[in-house]
Amino acid sequence: MADDEREQAVQAAIDGEMRLLDPEVRASPDRVLELLDPEWTEIGASGRWWDVKSILTVTSGGGISPESPVKVSDMSGAVVAPGIVHLTYFADNQGRQVWRSSLWRLTETGWRMYFHQGTLAG
């Protein structure tokens, strides 16, 4: 895989990740579903295991205020296999600080998050 292809893959995953943090996207189950793989799972910072069905109840109910968006820093990504990108970053949601990690995979419909994990910082 050429360097420019790797950069495009990582950027596509970053773009998807940032859309999932957008309060307007999160408020729309259809828009969230466009970004999550049907087999998506998450181990949340709370220790809870999530799947697509359970996360939609949370995202459509809010949780990220448009007035106080999640502050993201230290975002980095790497192509770990063809069609698979691993992202890591630090997120601060109104003082709740979490290290986040996600796997994105290229599907017939574009890049979709396959797995996500959050670990409380400090």
Secondary structure, DSSP 8 states (H G I E B T S, - for coil): --HHHHHHHHHHHHHHHHHHT-HHHHT-HHHHHHHEEEEEEEE-TTS-EEEHHHHHHHHTT--SBTTB--EEEEEEEEEEETTEEEEEEEEEETTEEEEEEEEEEEETTEEEEEEEEEEE--
